């Protein structure tokens, strides 16, 4: 009993020393909430890997769900570079690049594991205090409310709208859902923090009384809003470009019933200009964002992720998740957007005008 007590005391001391700067910034209460939280990441991408890194280093336990086989997704792995795996060319050449502790990078085109199994050891090495990183061995459609109930936040990437809306229907009002993707120079994250989410606004160094985040727009409602009706006084015709492009990509993905590893530019342009846009927002057919050349360029970038964009957007999203878990600070309501060509970031309220 004494030995167990000493080990517990030593662990708490280690945590206090490692998270000292965070405790000074957010406070002990916020850090305690973060230590008790658990985040489920559905599909590992460059963007989600940045969020994983940020939150694991901050002391938030991860679980990962990605049944995609490594050897069957070579195109994806080439287009989605991150620190959890090497580019294929380097992996095949057995280069002398530094290896993470206790783990050699395998040759990806020969790897029988799932992507979740591939990245699990690298995630565990980020913060040994958190113990083993849980792998959830289920497809998205098989994630039941009972399986999901242990997670405070669910972060989904490269997920079809149909699957995402179905997933949202299985969550309680206290759980948070983040839907995010990056594509070329753009990063976009949609956030459903629940109808009862409360936070404590900050006034200087003083925390004010708990406040309910309003207005509340569910994930299903967010996705159903036509682009020409998702405007405000600063964006009078459409939302910011990153959100426009994300919604356009998601509509195409939904029509395919899966997330393609490559988009055919001609097929993409035909779907957007002849099918989806005339049915949802015909007034935008002449908008510059939907010119044929602009859409062809978007199709080429739709499945390509850029590390600098993911680093910035992932930092923004990670910060919002910390605020959502701790209840400290005013959270974004309800999208986080980043455009790399202009280095602009937005918090945009996606609601019907």
Secondary structure, DSSP 4 states (H G I P E B T S, - for coil): -HHHHHHHHHHHHHHHHHTHHHHHHH-HHHHHHHHH-EEEEES--HHHHHHHHHHHHTT-EEEEE---BGGG-HHHHHHS-BTTB--HHHHHHT------TT-PPP-GGG--SBHHHHHHHHHHHH-GGG-PPEE----GGG--HHHHTT-SEEEE-S--HHHHHHHHTTS-TT-EEEEEEEEBTEEEEEEE--TT-EEEEEETTEEEEEEE--S---HHHHHHS-GGGS--SSSSSSS-HHHHHHHHHHHHHHHHTS--SS--HHHHHHHIIIIIHHHH-GGGTTSGGGSHHHHHHHHHHTT-B-HHHHHHHHHHHHHHHHHHHH-BSPPPSSEEEEETTTTEEEEE-----
